[in-house]
């Protein structure tokens, strides 16, 4: 089984080392082992968890909810509904954000088209002079 140190993981996953340390401090990667020298030892499954954490952080999931999912996962397999509920609620929030972002995109596109129209009118007007 392949093992990696924090610098290797940082480069492979494009996650700064200090962010990985923060995740550990916050209890998001409590399953990462340490070698005799005290250095973190990451395995393939740890990389999967880091990718999952990164994905959810990108979507704005609070650290507290991430920690709750991790804690529930560590505590046992009979809490699927609780884990599912956290992710489902987050998904519902993301859907609402998508709607709001789509509206914002539409406004920006409308404004860009308006600027194009104004620019064309300006150029046409100045050509006539």
C-alpha positions in Angstrom: 0.0 0.0 0.0 1.4 3.4 -1.0 2.1 5.9 1.7 2.8 9.7 1.3 4.0 12.5 3.4 2.2 15.8 3.7 4.4 17.5 1.1 3.7 14.8 -1.5 0.0 14.9 -0.7 0.1 18.7 -1.0 1.7 18.5 -4.5 -0.4 15.6 -5.7 -3.7 17.2 -4.7 -2.8 20.8 -5.0 -3.8 21.5 -1.4 -1.4 23.7 0.6 0.3 21.9 3.5 -1.1 24.4 6.0 -4.6 23.7 4.8 -4.1 19.9 5.4 -2.7 20.7 8.8 -5.8 22.9 9.5 -8.1 20.1 8.4 -6.3 17.8 10.9 -6.5 20.4 13.7 -10.2 20.8 13.0 -10.8 17.0 13.3 -11.6 16.5 9.6 -8.9 13.9 9.0 -8.5 12.1 12.3 -7.7 8.8 10.6 -4.3 10.0 9.3 -1.6 8.0 11.0 1.8 9.3 12.2 5.1 7.6 11.8 7.6 7.0 14.6 9.1 10.4 13.7 5.7 12.1 14.3 5.2 12.9 10.6 1.8 12.3 9.0 1.5 9.2 6.9 -1.2 9.4 4.2 -2.7 6.4 2.4 -4.8 6.2 -0.7 -8.1 6.2 1.3 -6.9 9.3 3.1 -6.5 11.0 -0.2 -10.1 10.1 -1.0 -11.2 11.8 2.2 -9.2 14.9 1.4 -10.7 15.1 -2.0 -14.2 14.7 -0.5 -13.4 17.5 2.1 -12.0 19.8 -0.6 -15.1 19.2 -2.8 -17.5 20.1 0.1 -15.4 23.1 1.2 -15.5 24.5 -2.4 -19.3 24.3 -2.2 -19.2 26.2 1.1 -20.0 23.5 3.6 -19.1 24.7 7.1 -16.3 22.9 8.9 -18.7 22.0 11.7 -20.9 20.0 9.2 -17.8 18.4 7.7 -16.7 17.4 11.2 -20.1 16.0 12.0 -20.0 13.8 8.9 -16.5 12.6 9.7 -17.4 11.9 13.4 -20.5 10.0 12.3 -18.5 8.0 9.9 -15.9 7.1 12.5 -18.6 6.2 15.1 -20.3 3.6 13.1 -22.2 2.4 10.2 -25.7 2.6 11.6 -26.0 6.3 11.2 -26.4 6.5 7.4 -29.6 8.6 7.7 -27.8 11.3 9.7 -25.0 11.5 7.2 -27.4 11.5 4.3 -29.4 14.2 5.9 -26.4 16.5 6.3 -25.5 16.0 2.6 -29.1 16.3 1.4 -29.5 19.6 3.3 -26.3 20.9 1.8 -27.4 19.8 -1.6 -30.7 21.7 -1.2 -28.7 24.9 -0.2 -26.5 24.4 -3.3 -29.6 24.1 -5.5 -30.8 27.4 -4.2 -27.4 29.0 -4.7 -27.4 27.7 -8.3 -30.8 29.4 -8.9 -29.4 32.7 -7.5 -26.2 32.3 -9.5 -28.1 31.7 -12.7 -30.1 34.9 -12.1 -26.8 36.8 -11.5 -25.3 35.3 -14.7 -28.4 36.4 -16.6 -28.0 40.0 -15.3 -24.3 40.1 -16.1 -25.0 38.8 -19.7 -27.8 41.3 -20.1 -25.5 44.2 -19.0 -22.7 43.0 -21.3 -25.2 43.0 -24.2 -26.3 46.5 -23.2 -22.7 47.6 -23.3 -22.2 46.1 -26.7 -25.2 48.0 -28.0 -24.0 51.3 -26.4 -20.5 50.8 -27.9 -22.0 50.1 -31.4 -24.2 53.2 -31.1 -21.2 55.2 -30.0 -19.0 54.0 -32.9 -21.8 54.6 -35.4 -22.4 58.1 -34.1 -18.7 59.0 -34.2 -18.4 57.6 -37.8 -21.0 60.0 -39.0 -19.1 63.0 -37.6 
